[in-house]
């Protein structure tokens, strides 16, 4: 299982989150989880992934799709 920030929230969901944020006085992050498993990769593949992560300033995960 892999979770990422939710990017497809509708107006109703966003309003509900914003209301709760005001109530608890803290920002809230929304995550969605997906049934994906990390892939077994070679050392060379890992090095290429890490190089791109460093270049872009992000984290990447190779998965079995």
N, C-alpha and C positions, 0 to 999 in steps of 0.2 A: 504494500500500500504506500502510495506517495501522495503527499498533500502539498498544495500550492495556494497562493493567494487567490481568492475568488475574484474573477473579472467580469462575470456575467450576472451581476445583481440588478434586479429591476428597481423601479422607483419605490415600490412598496417595501422591498427588503432594505433598501438604503435608508428610507425614512425610519423604519423600525430600529435599525442599527444606530442611526443618529440620535433617536429619542433615548435609547438605552445608554449611549455614550454620555449624554447630558445628565441622565439620572445617576450613573455611577461615577461621573466626573473623571473618566479616563477614556482615551482613544481605544477603540476595539479594532482588531484585524479579523477579517473573514477569510477562512480557509475552506477549500473544497478538496476532498480526498478521492483518489482514483485507484482502481484495482490494477496497479502496475508493479512489476518486480524489477529490481535493479539487474542489469545485464552483467554477465562475466565478460570482462574485456582484457585485452593483452596490455602489457606494460607500455608498448608503443602507442596503442589507442589511448591509454590513460594520459600519457605525456601530451598527446595532441589535444585532448580535451582540456587538460590543465592549462596549456598554453593559451587556448582560446578564452578560458575563464579569466585568466590574468589580463589578457588584452581587453576584454569587454567589461571586466569588473562584475561578473555574475557567477553564479554556480550552475553547473550543468550536471545532469544525471543521465547516464545511458540506461535505457530500459529495454526489456523484452516486450515487443509490441505484437 
